[in-house]
Amino acid sequence: MSILVAGADPISGYDDLVTYIESGEKPTADWRIGTEHEKFPFRPGTHRPVPYGGKTGSAPFWKG
């Protein structure tokens, strides 16, 4: 498992994590309207969804 790092030091607690996340926020004046969407994998040709588990599923990809 990787260690979450903020700058030169590892994040060691809740307050460090909140500070790290807050440092990436945009000022309200810079907010814009945008979209967010999910992408689902499908098999070429059949257009059937790729399962998570199983021999040909996507689990190995997500587990690294």
Stockholm file with secondary structure:
# STOCKHOLM 1.0

chainA/1-64         MSILVAGADPISGYDDLVTYIESGEKPTADWRIGTEHEKFPFRPGTHRPVPYGGKTGSAPFWKG
#=GR chainA/1-64 SS CCCCEETTEECCSHHHHHHHHHTTCCCGGGCCCCCCCCCCCBCTTTCCBCCSSSTTSSHHHHHC
#=GC SS_cons        CCCCEETTEECCSHHHHHHHHHTTCCCGGGCCCCCCCCCCCBCTTTCCBCCSSSTTSSHHHHHC
//
